[in-house]
Amino acid sequence: MYKVKLENGYYLFKLQDLLKSRHISINRFMKDTDTDFKVIKRIMKGDLVRFDILVLARFCDYLNCTLNDIIEYVPNNK
C-alpha cells in the first residue's frame, strides 16, 4: 500500500495489495486487462497526476471490486 499525502488529506493506493491477496501477478493482470505495465505501476505507487476513469473501471470490472478497494481518499480530521 502506498500513501500519497496532500494538503487536505492523503490517498491510499491499494492495487498492489489487492492483486497480491488474490494471487494475481502483474503480468497476468497486464495481459487480462490490456493495460500497459507503466500505467499499472503508476496506479500502484500513486505516481500520477490524473485518474483515468476508463482504466480504473476496467480494473474494478476485472477484480469485481469498487474503486475504494483500489484507491481511497482519507481527509484530514480538523
C-alpha distances in whole Angstrom, upper triangle without the diagonal:
4,7,10,13,16,20,19,16,12,10,7,6,5,7,7,6,9,11,11,12,15,16,16,16,15,19,20,17,19,22,22,21,23,20,20,18,17,16,14,12,13,11,8,8,10,13,15,18,19,17,19,20,22,19,17,20,20,17,17,21,20,17,19,17,16,15,13,11,10,10,11,13,14,17,19,21,24
4,7,10,13,17,17,14,10,8,6,5,7,9,9,10,12,14,14,16,18,19,18,18,16,20,21,19,20,23,23,22,23,20,20,17,16,15,13,11,11,10,7,6,7,10,12,15,16,16,18,19,22,19,17,20,21,18,18,22,21,19,21,19,18,15,14,13,11,10,11,12,13,16,17,20,23
4,6,10,13,13,10,7,6,5,6,9,12,12,13,15,17,17,18,21,22,22,22,20,23,25,22,23,26,26,24,26,23,22,20,19,18,16,14,13,12,10,8,8,10,13,14,16,16,19,20,22,20,18,21,22,20,20,24,24,21,23,20,19,16,14,14,12,10,10,10,10,12,13,16,19
4,7,10,11,9,5,5,7,8,11,14,15,16,18,19,20,22,24,25,24,24,21,25,26,23,23,27,27,25,26,23,22,20,18,17,16,14,12,11,11,9,7,9,10,11,13,14,17,19,22,20,18,21,23,20,21,25,25,23,25,22,20,17,15,16,14,11,10,9,10,12,13,16,19
4,7,8,6,4,7,9,11,14,17,18,19,21,23,24,25,27,28,28,27,25,29,30,27,27,31,31,28,30,26,26,24,22,20,20,18,16,15,15,12,10,12,13,13,15,16,20,21,24,23,21,24,26,23,24,27,28,26,27,24,22,19,17,18,16,13,12,10,10,10,10,14,16
4,6,5,5,8,11,13,17,19,21,22,23,25,26,27,29,31,30,30,27,31,32,29,29,32,32,29,30,27,27,26,23,21,21,20,17,16,17,15,12,13,13,12,14,15,19,20,24,23,21,24,26,24,24,28,29,27,28,25,22,19,18,20,18,14,13,10,10,9,9,13,14
4,6,8,11,14,17,20,23,24,25,26,29,30,31,33,35,34,33,31,34,36,32,32,36,36,33,34,31,30,29,26,25,25,24,21,20,21,18,16,16,16,15,16,18,22,23,27,26,24,27,29,28,27,31,32,31,31,28,25,22,20,22,21,17,15,12,11,9,9,12,12
4,7,10,14,17,20,22,24,25,26,28,29,30,32,34,33,34,31,35,36,32,33,36,36,33,34,31,31,30,28,26,26,25,22,20,21,19,16,18,18,16,17,18,22,22,26,26,23,26,28,27,26,30,31,29,30,26,23,20,18,21,20,16,14,10,9,6,6,9,9
4,7,10,13,16,19,21,21,22,25,26,26,28,30,30,30,29,32,33,29,30,34,33,30,32,29,29,28,26,24,23,22,20,18,18,17,14,16,16,16,17,17,21,21,25,24,21,24,26,24,24,27,29,26,27,23,21,18,15,18,17,13,11,7,6,4,5,8,10
4,7,10,13,16,17,18,19,21,22,23,25,27,26,27,25,28,29,26,27,30,30,27,29,26,26,24,22,20,20,19,16,15,15,13,11,13,14,14,15,15,18,19,22,21,19,21,24,21,21,25,26,24,25,21,19,16,13,15,14,10,8,6,5,6,8,11,14
4,6,9,12,14,15,16,18,19,20,22,24,23,23,21,25,26,22,23,26,26,23,25,22,22,21,19,17,16,16,13,11,11,10,8,11,11,12,13,12,15,16,19,18,15,18,20,18,17,21,22,20,21,18,15,12,10,12,10,7,6,4,6,9,11,14,17
4,6,9,11,11,12,15,16,16,18,20,20,20,19,22,23,20,21,25,24,22,24,21,21,20,19,17,15,14,13,10,9,9,8,12,13,14,15,13,16,17,19,17,15,17,19,16,16,20,20,18,19,16,14,11,9,10,8,6,5,6,8,11,13,16,19
4,6,8,9,10,12,13,14,16,18,17,17,15,19,19,16,17,21,20,18,20,17,18,16,15,13,11,11,10,7,6,6,6,10,11,13,13,12,14,15,17,15,12,15,16,13,14,17,17,15,17,14,13,10,9,9,6,5,7,9,11,14,17,20,23
4,6,5,6,9,10,11,13,14,14,15,14,17,18,15,16,20,19,17,20,17,18,16,16,14,12,12,12,9,7,9,9,13,14,17,16,14,16,16,18,15,12,15,16,12,12,16,15,13,15,12,12,10,9,7,5,6,8,11,13,17,19,21,25
4,6,5,6,9,10,11,12,11,11,10,14,14,11,13,16,15,14,16,14,15,13,14,12,9,9,10,7,5,9,10,13,14,17,16,14,14,15,16,13,10,13,13,9,10,13,12,10,13,11,11,10,10,8,5,7,10,14,16,20,22,25,28
4,5,5,6,9,10,11,10,10,9,12,13,11,13,16,16,15,17,15,15,13,13,13,9,9,11,9,6,8,11,13,15,19,19,17,17,18,19,15,14,16,16,12,14,16,14,12,15,14,15,14,14,11,9,11,13,16,18,22,24,27,30
4,6,5,6,9,10,10,11,11,15,15,13,16,19,18,17,20,18,19,16,17,16,13,12,14,12,9,11,13,16,18,21,21,19,20,20,21,18,16,18,18,14,14,17,15,12,15,13,14,14,13,10,9,11,13,16,18,21,23,26,29
4,5,5,6,9,9,11,11,15,14,11,14,17,16,15,18,17,18,16,18,16,13,13,15,12,10,13,15,18,19,22,21,18,19,18,19,16,14,15,15,11,11,14,12,9,11,10,11,12,11,8,7,11,13,16,18,22,24,26,30
4,6,5,6,5,7,8,11,10,8,11,14,13,13,16,15,16,14,16,15,11,12,15,12,10,13,15,18,19,22,22,19,19,19,19,16,14,16,14,11,12,14,11,9,12,11,14,14,14,11,10,13,16,19,21,25,28,30,33
4,5,5,6,7,9,12,12,11,14,16,16,16,19,18,19,16,18,18,14,14,17,15,12,14,17,19,21,25,24,22,22,22,22,19,18,19,18,14,15,17,15,12,15,14,17,17,17,13,12,15,18,21,23,26,28,30,34
4,6,8,10,12,15,14,13,17,19,17,18,21,20,21,19,21,20,16,17,19,17,14,17,19,22,24,27,26,23,24,23,23,20,18,20,19,15,15,17,15,11,14,13,15,16,16,12,12,16,17,21,22,26,28,30,33
4,6,9,11,14,12,11,15,16,14,15,18,18,20,18,21,20,16,17,20,17,15,18,20,23,24,27,26,23,23,22,22,19,17,18,17,13,13,14,12,9,11,12,15,16,16,13,13,17,19,22,24,28,30,32,36
4,6,10,12,10,10,14,15,14,16,18,18,19,17,20,20,16,17,20,18,16,19,21,23,25,28,28,25,24,24,24,20,19,20,18,15,16,17,14,11,14,15,18,19,20,16,16,19,21,25,27,31,33,35,38
4,7,8,7,7,10,11,10,12,14,14,16,14,17,17,13,14,17,16,14,17,19,21,23,26,25,22,22,22,21,17,17,18,15,12,14,15,11,10,13,14,17,18,19,15,14,18,21,24,26,30,33,35,38
4,5,5,6,8,10,11,12,14,13,14,12,15,15,12,12,16,15,13,16,19,20,22,25,25,22,22,22,21,18,17,19,16,14,16,17,13,13,16,17,20,20,21,17,16,19,22,25,28,31,33,36,39
4,5,5,6,9,10,10,12,10,10,8,11,11,8,9,12,12,10,13,16,17,18,22,21,19,19,20,19,15,15,17,15,12,15,16,13,13,17,17,19,18,20,17,14,17,21,24,26,30,32,35,38
4,5,5,6,9,10,10,10,10,8,12,12,10,11,15,15,14,16,19,19,20,24,23,21,20,21,20,16,17,19,16,14,17,17,14,15,18,19,22,21,23,20,18,20,24,27,30,33,36,38,42
4,5,5,6,8,10,10,12,11,14,14,12,14,17,16,15,18,21,21,22,25,24,22,20,21,19,16,17,17,14,12,15,15,11,12,16,17,20,20,22,19,17,20,24,27,30,33,36,39,42
4,6,5,6,8,8,10,9,12,12,9,11,14,13,12,16,18,19,19,22,21,18,17,17,16,12,13,14,11,9,12,12,9,9,13,14,17,16,18,16,14,17,20,24,27,30,33,35,39
4,6,6,6,5,6,6,10,9,7,10,13,12,12,16,17,18,18,21,20,18,16,17,15,11,13,14,11,10,14,14,11,12,16,17,19,18,20,18,15,18,22,25,28,31,34,37,40
4,6,5,7,9,9,13,13,11,14,16,16,16,19,21,21,21,24,23,20,18,19,16,13,15,16,12,12,15,14,11,14,17,19,21,20,23,21,18,21,25,28,31,34,37,40,43
4,6,8,11,12,15,14,12,15,18,16,17,20,21,22,22,25,23,20,18,18,15,12,14,14,10,10,13,11,8,11,13,16,18,18,21,19,17,20,24,27,30,33,36,39,42
4,5,9,11,13,11,10,14,15,14,15,18,19,20,19,21,19,17,14,14,11,9,10,10,7,7,10,9,7,10,13,14,16,16,19,17,15,17,21,24,27,30,34,36,39
4,7,9,12,11,10,14,15,15,16,19,20,20,19,21,19,17,14,15,12,10,12,13,9,10,14,13,11,14,16,18,19,18,22,20,18,20,24,26,30,33,36,39,41
4,6,9,7,7,10,12,11,13,16,16,16,15,18,16,14,12,13,11,8,10,12,9,9,13,13,12,14,17,17,18,17,20,18,15,17,21,23,27,30,33,36,39
4,5,5,7,9,10,11,13,15,16,15,14,17,16,15,13,15,13,10,13,15,13,12,16,17,15,17,20,20,21,19,22,21,17,19,22,24,28,30,33,36,39
4,5,5,6,9,10,11,12,14,13,14,17,17,16,15,17,16,12,14,17,15,13,17,18,16,17,20,20,21,19,21,20,16,18,22,24,27,30,32,35,38
4,5,5,6,9,10,11,12,10,11,14,14,14,13,16,16,13,14,17,16,15,18,20,18,19,22,22,22,20,21,20,17,17,21,22,25,28,30,33,36
4,5,5,6,9,10,10,9,9,12,12,11,10,13,12,9,11,14,13,12,15,17,16,17,19,19,19,16,18,18,14,14,18,20,23,25,28,31,34
4,5,5,6,9,10,10,11,14,13,12,11,13,13,9,10,13,12,10,13,15,14,14,17,16,17,15,16,15,11,13,16,19,22,25,27,30,33
4,5,5,6,8,8,10,14,14,13,14,16,16,13,13,16,15,13,16,18,17,16,20,19,19,17,18,16,13,13,17,19,21,24,26,30,32
4,5,5,6,5,6,10,11,10,11,14,15,12,12,16,16,14,16,19,18,18,21,19,19,16,17,16,12,12,15,17,19,22,24,27,30
4,6,5,7,7,10,10,8,10,12,13,10,9,13,13,11,13,16,15,15,17,16,15,12,13,13,9,9,12,14,17,20,22,25,28
4,6,8,10,13,13,12,13,15,16,13,11,15,15,12,14,17,16,14,17,16,15,13,13,12,9,9,12,14,17,20,22,25,28
4,5,8,12,13,13,15,17,18,15,14,18,18,15,17,20,19,18,21,19,18,16,15,15,11,10,13,14,16,19,21,24,27
4,6,9,10,10,12,15,17,14,13,17,18,15,17,20,20,19,21,19,17,14,14,14,11,9,11,12,14,16,18,22,24
4,7,10,10,13,16,18,15,15,18,19,17,19,22,22,21,24,22,20,17,17,18,14,12,15,15,17,19,21,24,27
4,6,7,10,13,15,13,13,17,17,16,18,21,21,21,23,21,20,16,17,18,14,12,14,14,17,19,21,25,27
4,7,10,13,15,14,14,17,19,18,20,23,23,23,25,23,21,17,18,19,16,14,15,14,17,18,20,24,25
4,6,9,12,11,11,14,16,16,17,20,21,21,23,21,18,15,16,18,15,12,14,14,17,18,21,24,26
4,6,9,8,8,11,13,12,14,16,17,18,19,17,15,11,13,15,12,10,12,13,16,18,21,24,26
4,6,5,6,9,10,11,12,14,16,17,18,17,15,12,15,16,13,12,15,16,20,21,25,28,30
4,5,5,6,8,10,10,12,14,15,16,14,12,10,13,14,12,12,14,15,19,21,24,27,30
4,5,5,6,9,10,11,12,14,15,15,13,12,15,16,14,14,17,19,23,25,28,31,33
4,5,5,6,9,10,11,12,14,14,13,11,14,14,12,13,16,18,22,24,28,30,33
4,5,5,6,9,10,10,12,10,9,7,11,11,8,9,13,15,18,21,25,27,30
4,5,5,6,9,10,10,10,9,8,12,12,10,12,15,17,21,23,27,29,32
4,6,5,6,9,10,10,11,10,14,13,12,14,17,20,23,26,30,32,35
4,5,5,6,8,8,9,9,12,10,9,11,15,18,21,24,27,30,33
4,5,5,5,5,6,6,10,8,8,11,13,17,20,23,26,28,32
4,6,5,7,8,10,13,12,12,15,17,20,23,26,30,32,35
4,6,8,11,12,15,13,12,15,18,22,25,28,31,33,37
4,5,9,10,12,10,10,13,16,20,22,26,29,31,34
4,7,10,12,10,11,14,16,20,22,26,29,31,34
4,7,8,6,8,11,13,16,19,22,25,27,30
4,5,5,7,9,10,13,16,19,22,24,27
4,5,5,6,8,10,14,17,20,22,25
4,5,5,5,8,11,14,17,19,22
4,6,7,11,13,17,20,21,25
4,7,10,13,17,20,22,25
4,7,10,13,16,19,22
4,6,10,13,15,19
4,6,10,13,15
4,7,9,12
4,6,9
4,6
4
